[in-house]
Amino acid sequence: MEEVAVNSVNFAKPQMLWLAAACVPLLSLFLVWTWRRKQQAAAQFIRSRLWAQLTVGVSYPRQILKRVLFAFVVVLLVFTLARPQIGFIEEEARASGLDIVVCFDVSRSMLATDVSPNRLSRAKLAAYDLAGIAKTDRLGLVPFAGNAFLQVPLALDDEAFLQSVRALDTDVIPEQGTAFADAIRESMNAFGKDSTGARAVVILTDGEDHEEGAIEAARAAAKEGVRIFTIGIGTAQGALLQAPDPYGNPIFVKDAEGNAVKSRLNEPALKQLAEAGGGFYLPLQGRRTLQTLYDRGLAPLPKTEFKAGRAREWIERFQWPLGVAILLLMVEFVFSEQALPSRRRNRALAEAAA
């Protein structure tokens, strides 16, 4: 922890500075107007020949100075509300949470429309929901289809995670298929050596597995202390797959025999995969699904402490303008408008009364 030089200046509420800037002309006009109104009101009740005698000893410069002091007090109080901060303390921030890698299925079967608008879009919404719930956890992203790769390393940067999820489509990985084993192994590599606490893998997929070794990979991950949870996207009835042709028109995807391909949610495979990884399976049924996943599966896991970058804590200095404002207010209160001693003023008033 180190304190940086005090020439670093910041304002917690900089919008109040505009109010302070507006106060100077407006307050000046107000004080001039009230002074003139005071003069006019006095002239209505006091004959002009007595006015000069009654104001003997009154100093107009002192009257102006009192109003200037009052204006400074108001400006300083508004400046205080802006909360000036000079200097800051910078230290390494640490956070406590989980390490979660989201494996996102981007195979063509995710374009099925058995859920609206399609499985891929619903999976993205699920990833957004998870990011909104796991505020203190580090999130990573591994897209997978015929193979897998780490797109977002584990970090507390929600914006990078969300932007990467937003950009996902079925063209991210040219090789088609659903390689769960590769996704799990890539997730294990993503955790790295600094990930020593609770670790979890959340797989968003329709469950169509075209590769072997997924169960073995899940069991190997469980032995390393990594929990695997699966979220099923789609329906058991499924839907015929469509893909855009070179002109952007949707056409049905056909197999080698020319038959339209129908994709269905494979819940048994996802349940088996989650059980092998020490987690559980949930079908995606809105935002509540991800909340249930976090409450039942992720939140009970022991949190780990990790570095969260450097945090800057500004030092509040609002006491300075506030103290000066109080001092000026006291001076304005005791500052007299009279330029003459009290005896001479009383003598002048007696003569005026006679």
C-alpha positions as CSV (number, residue, x, y, z in Angstrom):
1,M,0.0,0.0,0.0
2,E,1.3,3.4,-1.0
3,E,0.0,7.0,-0.9
4,V,0.5,8.9,-4.1
5,A,1.5,12.6,-4.2
6,V,-1.2,15.1,-3.2
7,N,-1.2,16.8,-6.6
8,S,-3.7,14.2,-7.8
9,V,-7.1,15.8,-7.6
10,N,-10.5,14.3,-8.0
11,F,-14.1,15.1,-7.2
12,A,-16.6,12.5,-6.0
13,K,-19.5,14.5,-7.3
14,P,-18.1,16.7,-10.1
15,Q,-21.6,17.8,-11.2
16,M,-21.8,20.0,-8.2
17,L,-19.0,22.1,-9.7
18,W,-21.4,23.4,-12.3
19,L,-23.7,24.5,-9.5
20,A,-20.8,26.3,-7.8
21,A,-20.0,28.1,-11.1
22,A,-23.6,29.2,-11.5
23,C,-23.7,30.4,-7.9
24,V,-21.2,33.2,-8.4
25,P,-23.2,35.3,-11.0
26,L,-26.6,34.4,-9.6
27,L,-25.6,35.1,-6.0
28,S,-24.0,38.4,-7.0
29,L,-27.2,39.5,-8.8
30,F,-29.2,38.4,-5.8
31,L,-27.1,40.4,-3.3
32,V,-27.1,43.5,-5.4
33,W,-30.9,43.3,-5.9
34,T,-31.5,42.8,-2.1
35,W,-29.2,45.7,-1.3
36,R,-31.1,48.0,-3.6
37,R,-34.4,46.8,-2.3
38,K,-33.2,47.6,1.2
39,Q,-32.3,51.1,0.2
40,Q,-35.6,51.7,-1.5
41,A,-37.6,50.3,1.4
42,A,-35.7,52.5,3.9
43,A,-36.3,55.6,1.7
44,Q,-40.1,55.0,1.8
45,F,-40.2,55.3,5.6
46,I,-37.5,57.8,6.3
47,R,-37.4,61.4,5.1
48,S,-34.5,62.2,2.9
49,R,-33.1,64.9,5.3
50,L,-32.9,62.3,8.1
51,W,-31.4,59.5,6.0
52,A,-27.9,61.0,5.9
53,Q,-28.0,61.5,9.7
54,L,-29.4,58.1,10.5
55,T,-26.7,56.4,8.4
56,V,-23.8,58.3,10.0
57,G,-21.0,55.9,10.6
58,V,-22.3,53.2,8.1
59,S,-19.6,52.1,5.8
60,Y,-20.8,51.1,2.3
61,P,-17.5,49.3,1.6
62,R,-18.1,47.2,4.7
63,Q,-21.6,46.4,3.6
64,I,-20.3,45.2,0.3
65,L,-17.6,43.2,2.0
66,K,-20.1,41.4,4.2
67,R,-22.1,40.4,1.2
68,V,-18.9,39.2,-0.6
69,L,-18.0,37.1,2.5
70,F,-21.5,35.6,2.4
71,A,-21.2,34.8,-1.3
72,F,-17.9,33.1,-0.6
73,V,-19.5,31.0,2.1
74,V,-22.2,29.8,-0.2
75,V,-19.7,28.9,-3.0
76,L,-17.5,27.1,-0.6
77,L,-20.4,25.1,0.8
78,V,-21.4,24.0,-2.8
79,F,-17.7,23.2,-3.4
80,T,-17.8,21.0,-0.3
81,L,-20.8,19.1,-1.7
82,A,-18.6,18.3,-4.7
83,R,-16.4,16.3,-2.3
84,P,-12.9,17.3,-3.4
85,Q,-10.4,14.5,-3.1
86,I,-6.7,15.1,-3.1
87,G,-4.3,12.2,-3.2
88,F,-5.2,8.6,-3.0
89,I,-4.1,5.3,-1.5
90,E,-3.5,2.5,-4.0
91,E,-3.3,-1.0,-2.9
92,E,-3.7,-4.5,-4.3
93,A,-7.3,-5.5,-4.2
94,R,-8.3,-9.1,-3.3
95,A,-11.6,-10.8,-3.9
96,S,-13.2,-14.0,-2.6
97,G,-15.1,-16.2,-5.0
98,L,-15.2,-19.1,-7.4
99,D,-13.5,-19.9,-10.6
100,I,-16.1,-20.8,-13.2
101,V,-15.5,-21.7,-16.8
102,V,-18.5,-21.6,-19.1
103,C,-18.3,-24.1,-22.0
104,F,-20.6,-22.8,-24.8
105,D,-21.8,-25.1,-27.5
106,V,-21.6,-23.4,-30.9
107,S,-22.3,-26.4,-33.1
108,R,-24.9,-26.0,-35.8
109,S,-27.5,-28.0,-33.8
110,M,-27.7,-24.9,-31.6
111,L,-29.5,-23.1,-34.4
112,A,-32.6,-25.3,-33.8
113,T,-35.7,-23.3,-33.2
114,D,-37.5,-25.7,-30.8
115,V,-36.9,-22.9,-28.2
116,S,-37.4,-19.2,-29.2
117,P,-35.7,-17.7,-31.1
118,N,-33.2,-20.5,-31.2
119,R,-31.0,-22.5,-28.9
120,L,-27.9,-20.4,-29.5
121,S,-29.7,-17.2,-28.4
122,R,-31.2,-18.8,-25.4
123,A,-27.7,-20.1,-24.4
124,K,-26.4,-16.5,-24.6
125,L,-29.2,-15.3,-22.3
126,A,-28.3,-18.0,-19.9
127,A,-24.6,-16.9,-19.9
128,Y,-25.7,-13.3,-19.3
129,D,-27.8,-14.4,-16.4
130,L,-24.9,-16.3,-14.9
131,A,-22.6,-13.3,-15.2
132,G,-25.2,-11.2,-13.4
133,I,-25.4,-13.7,-10.6
134,A,-21.7,-14.5,-10.2
135,K,-20.6,-10.9,-9.5
136,T,-17.7,-11.9,-7.2
137,D,-16.5,-14.9,-9.2
138,R,-13.9,-15.1,-12.0
139,L,-15.5,-16.2,-15.3
140,G,-13.9,-17.8,-18.3
141,L,-15.3,-18.8,-21.7
142,V,-14.6,-21.9,-23.8
143,P,-16.6,-22.2,-27.0
144,F,-16.7,-25.7,-28.5
145,A,-18.0,-27.7,-31.4
146,G,-15.8,-30.2,-33.2
147,N,-13.0,-28.9,-31.0
148,A,-12.6,-26.2,-28.3
149,F,-10.5,-23.2,-27.4
150,L,-10.2,-20.7,-24.5
151,Q,-11.6,-17.4,-25.7
152,V,-11.8,-15.5,-22.3
153,P,-9.3,-16.4,-19.5
154,L,-10.5,-16.4,-16.0
155,A,-11.0,-12.8,-14.8
156,L,-13.3,-10.5,-12.9
157,D,-13.9,-8.6,-16.1
158,D,-17.6,-9.1,-16.7
159,E,-17.6,-6.8,-19.7
160,A,-15.0,-8.9,-21.6
161,F,-17.0,-12.0,-20.9
162,L,-20.3,-10.6,-22.0
163,Q,-18.8,-9.1,-25.2
164,S,-17.3,-12.4,-26.2
165,V,-20.6,-14.3,-25.5
166,R,-22.4,-11.7,-27.6
167,A,-20.1,-12.3,-30.5
168,L,-20.5,-16.1,-30.5
169,D,-22.0,-17.8,-33.5
170,T,-21.8,-21.2,-35.3
171,D,-18.9,-20.0,-37.5
172,V,-16.5,-19.5,-34.5
173,I,-15.3,-23.1,-34.9
174,P,-15.3,-24.4,-38.5
175,E,-15.0,-28.0,-37.5
176,Q,-18.5,-29.3,-36.6
177,G,-19.4,-31.8,-33.9
178,T,-19.8,-31.7,-30.2
179,A,-16.5,-32.4,-28.5
180,F,-17.3,-32.5,-24.7
181,A,-14.0,-34.1,-23.9
182,D,-12.0,-31.3,-25.6
183,A,-14.2,-28.6,-23.9
184,I,-13.5,-30.2,-20.4
185,R,-9.8,-30.5,-21.0
186,E,-9.6,-26.9,-22.3
187,S,-11.4,-25.8,-19.2
188,M,-8.9,-27.6,-17.0
189,N,-6.1,-25.8,-18.7
190,A,-7.9,-22.5,-18.2
191,F,-7.8,-22.8,-14.4
192,G,-4.0,-22.6,-14.3
193,K,-1.7,-22.8,-11.3
194,D,-3.2,-19.8,-9.4
195,S,-6.6,-21.4,-9.3
196,T,-6.4,-23.4,-6.0
197,G,-9.9,-23.0,-4.6
198,A,-13.3,-24.2,-5.7
199,R,-13.5,-24.7,-9.5
200,A,-16.5,-25.4,-11.6
201,V,-17.4,-26.0,-15.3
202,V,-20.8,-25.0,-16.6
203,I,-21.7,-26.5,-20.0
204,L,-24.4,-24.9,-22.0
205,T,-25.4,-27.4,-24.7
206,D,-28.2,-29.4,-26.3
207,G,-26.3,-32.6,-25.4
208,E,-25.6,-34.0,-28.9
209,D,-22.3,-35.8,-28.4
210,H,-20.4,-36.8,-31.5
211,E,-17.1,-37.7,-29.8
212,E,-16.0,-40.2,-27.3
213,G,-14.2,-39.8,-24.0
214,A,-16.5,-37.2,-22.4
215,I,-17.3,-39.3,-19.3
216,E,-13.7,-40.2,-18.8
217,A,-12.7,-36.5,-19.1
218,A,-15.5,-35.5,-16.6
219,R,-14.3,-38.1,-14.1
220,A,-10.7,-37.0,-14.4
221,A,-11.8,-33.4,-13.8
222,A,-13.7,-34.5,-10.7
223,K,-10.6,-36.2,-9.3
224,E,-8.8,-32.8,-9.6
225,G,-11.6,-31.1,-7.6
226,V,-13.5,-29.6,-10.5
227,R,-17.3,-29.8,-10.5
228,I,-19.1,-30.1,-13.8
229,F,-22.7,-28.9,-14.3
230,T,-24.7,-29.2,-17.4
231,I,-27.5,-27.0,-18.7
232,G,-29.7,-28.5,-21.3
233,I,-31.0,-26.2,-24.1
234,G,-33.8,-27.4,-26.4
235,T,-36.7,-29.9,-26.1
236,A,-37.1,-33.6,-26.3
237,Q,-39.3,-33.2,-29.4
238,G,-36.5,-31.3,-31.1
239,A,-36.7,-29.4,-34.4
240,L,-35.4,-29.7,-38.0
241,L,-32.1,-27.9,-38.5
242,Q,-31.9,-25.0,-40.8
243,A,-28.8,-23.2,-42.0
244,P,-28.4,-20.2,-44.3
245,D,-27.3,-20.9,-48.0
246,P,-24.7,-18.7,-49.7
247,Y,-27.4,-16.1,-50.4
248,G,-28.6,-16.0,-46.8
249,N,-31.8,-18.0,-47.3
250,P,-32.6,-20.6,-44.7
251,I,-32.5,-24.2,-46.0
252,F,-32.9,-27.5,-44.1
253,V,-29.7,-29.4,-43.2
254,K,-29.6,-32.8,-44.7
255,D,-27.6,-35.9,-43.9
256,A,-25.6,-38.0,-46.3
257,E,-28.7,-39.8,-47.4
258,G,-30.5,-36.6,-48.2
259,N,-32.9,-36.7,-45.2
260,A,-33.6,-33.5,-43.1
261,V,-31.7,-33.6,-39.9
262,K,-33.7,-33.3,-36.7
263,S,-31.9,-32.3,-33.5
264,R,-33.3,-33.2,-30.0
265,L,-32.2,-32.3,-26.5
266,N,-30.2,-35.3,-25.1
267,E,-31.0,-35.1,-21.4
268,P,-29.7,-38.6,-20.5
269,A,-26.3,-37.9,-21.9
270,L,-26.1,-34.6,-20.0
271,K,-27.2,-36.1,-16.7
272,Q,-24.6,-38.8,-17.1
273,L,-21.9,-36.3,-17.9
274,A,-22.8,-34.1,-14.8
275,E,-22.9,-37.1,-12.5
276,A,-19.5,-38.2,-13.7
277,G,-18.2,-34.6,-13.0
278,G,-19.7,-34.5,-9.4
279,G,-22.4,-31.9,-10.4
280,F,-25.9,-32.1,-11.6
281,Y,-28.0,-31.4,-14.7
282,L,-30.7,-28.7,-15.2
283,P,-32.9,-28.0,-18.2
284,L,-32.9,-24.4,-19.2
285,Q,-36.2,-22.8,-18.2
286,G,-35.6,-19.1,-17.9
287,R,-33.4,-17.1,-15.6
288,R,-34.5,-19.0,-12.5
289,T,-32.5,-22.0,-13.9
290,L,-29.2,-20.2,-13.5
291,Q,-30.2,-18.9,-10.1
292,T,-31.0,-22.5,-9.0
293,L,-27.7,-23.7,-10.4
294,Y,-25.8,-21.1,-8.4
295,D,-27.7,-21.5,-5.2
296,R,-27.6,-25.3,-5.2
297,G,-24.4,-26.1,-7.0
298,L,-22.0,-23.2,-6.9
299,A,-22.7,-21.1,-3.8
300,P,-22.1,-24.0,-1.3
301,L,-18.5,-24.5,-2.8
302,P,-15.7,-23.0,-0.7
303,K,-14.6,-19.6,-1.9
304,T,-11.0,-18.8,-2.6
305,E,-9.2,-15.5,-2.4
306,F,-7.5,-14.2,-5.5
307,K,-6.0,-11.0,-6.8
308,A,-8.5,-8.5,-8.3
309,G,-6.1,-5.9,-9.6
310,R,-5.2,-2.6,-7.9
311,A,-7.8,-0.5,-6.1
312,R,-7.5,3.2,-5.7
313,E,-9.1,4.9,-2.7
314,W,-9.2,8.7,-2.9
315,I,-8.6,10.7,0.3
316,E,-11.5,13.0,1.1
317,R,-10.6,16.7,1.6
318,F,-14.1,18.2,1.8
319,Q,-13.2,19.3,5.4
320,W,-10.9,22.0,4.0
321,P,-13.5,24.1,2.1
322,L,-16.1,23.4,4.8
323,G,-13.7,24.7,7.5
324,V,-13.0,27.8,5.5
325,A,-16.7,28.4,4.9
326,I,-17.5,28.1,8.7
327,L,-14.6,30.5,9.5
328,L,-15.8,33.1,6.9
329,L,-19.4,32.7,8.2
330,M,-18.2,33.6,11.7
331,V,-16.3,36.6,10.4
332,E,-19.3,37.8,8.4
333,F,-21.5,37.4,11.5
334,V,-19.3,39.5,13.8
335,F,-18.1,42.0,11.1
336,S,-19.8,45.4,11.7
337,E,-21.0,47.7,8.9
338,Q,-20.2,50.7,11.2
339,A,-17.1,52.6,10.4
340,L,-17.3,54.8,13.6
341,P,-17.2,53.9,17.3
342,S,-20.5,53.3,19.1
343,R,-20.4,56.7,21.0
344,R,-20.1,58.8,17.9
345,R,-22.9,56.8,16.3
346,N,-25.2,57.3,19.3
347,R,-24.4,61.0,19.4
348,A,-25.4,61.3,15.7
349,L,-28.6,59.5,16.3
350,A,-29.4,61.8,19.3
351,E,-28.9,64.8,17.2
352,A,-31.1,63.4,14.4
353,A,-33.9,62.8,17.0
354,A,-33.7,66.3,18.3
